[in-house]
Amino acid sequence: MQLEVLADEAAVAAAAADRIAAEVRDAVAARGRCVLAVSGGRTPWAMLRTLAGMDLPWDRLHVVQVDERAAPAGDPDRNLTHLRASLGAVPARIHAMPVEQPALEAAAADYARTLGELAGTPPVLDLVHLGLGPDGHTASLVPGDPVLDVGDVEVALAGPYQGRRRMTLTYPALNRARRVLWVVTGAEKAPMLPRLLAGDPAIPAGRVRQADAIVYADPGAAARIRR
């Protein structure tokens, strides 16, 4: 796993956008399309706004969600709401997690089939963007949740977390990705970033495969890293 510490949150967002753009171009050149999985968060929304201003083969880009809260359409809790606002009018194809369906288990299976249609069976995502929570979670893989032990499907349901039930990609989907991009900002992440870099399996983020992974962090998040 590679770590780059940038000057501030804005620099992290800009560097991450540049990295995504390069990966999109490479994937389209190699395979004719790119399947990009994105997480939520303040810095990632800035990252995507920067990306939206770039010259990319947008019609070949498929954007899928790493995780989503079970909430109504347009709800500010939904990652999709901010994802669409951040990308604006670019013609990327956004594939939303179907969390508005009443039968969420069936909806998760439907989304897994969507991933298979886009990225093969089993699906191999070109790039997965992840964040790191102050409790060591990533995606909606939260400490103590049974979803951490799901190994036979790519999409599953997590229990309520911060007031919402979640749909999330599982470790099989994350660990099969060609590239993982971590975006970690904020001093509250500082205790967890060394554990992520060490591959500490005691935190959910530490169980994500480290090969072909890069971390962009700001000085607050990297405060406990020895350099």
N, C-alpha and C positions, 0 to 999 in steps of 0.2 A: 504494500500500500504506500502510495506517495502522498506526502503532505506539503502543501504550499500555504504559507501564512501571508496574507495580503494586508495592505495598510488599514483597511476599514471595511465596513459592511458593503459600501458601494463598490469597492474594488473587488470584493468577493463576487458580487452579483455580475459584474462586468466580465471577470475571468471565467466564471461558470458559463455565461452566455457564449463566450468565445469557444470554450471547450465543446459545448453542445453543438454549435454551428459546425465545427470541424468534424465531429462524429457524424452529424447528419450528412454532410457532403461525402464522407468516406463510405458510409453505409449505402447511400444511393448509388455511388459509383460502383460499389462491389455487388450489390444485390437488387438494385432498382427501387428500393424503398428504405425508409428508416422507421423503426417502431421505438418510440421514446416514451418511457414511463416517468411521470412526474409526481412529486409530492407537493404538499402545501407549505405555506409559511411566508412571512414578510419578505425576507431576502429572496426566496425563490420567485415571488411575484415580480420583484424588481428585475431579477434575472430574465424572466420571460418577457417583460416589457422591452428590455434591451434586445433580446433575441428577435422580437417582432419587427424591429427596425432593420434587420439584416436581409441581405439578398440571399435567399435559400431556395432550394427546390421544394417549395411548400406543398405542392400538389402530390409529392412523394412521401410526405411526412405524416405518419400516423401517431397521434398522441393518446396514450392510455394513462389511466390513473393508478398510482401506487396504492392509494387508499381513499376512502370517502366516508363521511358521516351519513347515517340514515336520517335525512332531513328533507323537507319539501324543496321543490325546484325553486331556485333563486334565493334560498335562505343564505344569509351571510356566513353560517357555519359550514356551508358546502365548499369544498375545494373547487368544485366545478365552477361555481359562481365567480371566483377570483381568477381561475384559469382562463375562462372565456374573456373576462375583462382585461386581463394582462396581454393576451395574444391579439385581442382586437379583431381586425378584419382580415388577418392573413388567412389564406385558404388551407391551413393545416386541417387534417381530418381528426377531430376530437371524438374519442370513443368513451362516453361517460359510463361510469359504474351505475348499474340500474337500481340504485338504492330506494327509488320511489315505489318499486313493486311491493305488493303486500307480502309475497312469499320470498323472503330474503335468501333462504337457502337455495331455492331454485334460481334466483337472480344471480347468485354467486356462480352457480354452475353455468348459467348463460354467459357470464362474462369470461369465464375460463374458455368456453368455446370460441368466443370472439378473439381471445388471444391466440388460440390455435389457428384460426383462419388467417390472422395477420402475420404470425411469426412461426408457424410450423407446429408439428406435434412430435414431442412436447415443444411448447413455445420457447424460442430463444430471443429475448428482447435485445435490441442493439445497444441501448443505453438506459440505465435506471438511475434516476436522480433521487437521493435519499437525504433526509435530515436526521438530526440526533436530538432526542429529548433530554431534559435535565435528569430524568429517571433512567436514561439509557435506552429508551424505546426508539424504534425506527418504524416507518410505515405505521400501521396500527398493531404492531407486534409489541405488546405491552408486558412488562414484568408480571409473571404469575398467571397470565391468560392462557387457557388451554390451546388457543390458536398457535402458540409457539411450537407445539408438538405435531402440528398438521404436516404430513409429509407426502400425502398421496394426491393432493389437488393444488392447483396454482392460485386459486382464489378461495377465500374462506371468510367467515364472519367472526369478529372478535366481540367480546362482551362489552357492556357499556364502559366508556372511558370519558371522563369530563362531561358526563351527561348525555352522551350519544352512543348508540351502538355503531359499529364500524364494519365496513367491508374492506378487505386488505389482500394484497398479494402476499403469498406465503414464501417461506425460505426456498422451496424448489424453484419458484419463478425468479426470485431475486438472485439466487446463486448460479443460475444458468445464463445470466445476462453476459453479453460480450464485454460490457464496461459498466462500472458503477461510479457515479459521481456524487460525493458527499459535499453538502453545503452546510457549514457549521459556523454560526455567528452568535455572539452574546456570551457574557461572562458566566451566565448560569449554566452554560455547557462545559465550562472548564474542568469540573471534576470527572466528566465522562469521556472527554476526548482522548486522554491517555489510555483509557480502558478500551476504547474503540481501536486505537492504533495497535494495542497489544493483542487484539483479537480475544478479549476476555469473554468467555461464553456465559459468564454470570449475568451479563446484560444482553438484552435482545440484539442490539446493534452489533455486538461483538461476534455474533454467530453468522453474520453475512460474510461470504467469501471475500478474501482480501486481494486475491490476484486480480490484476486489471482494474484496480480501484484507485481513485485519487480523491484527496480531501482538500477542499479550499476552506480556510478558516480565517477569522479575523483575530487580532491580538487578544481580545477578551476571551474568546473560546480557547485560544492556545496558551493562556497564561501559565498553565502547569506543565507545559512541554519543555523539556530540556533541549536546548539547541546550541 
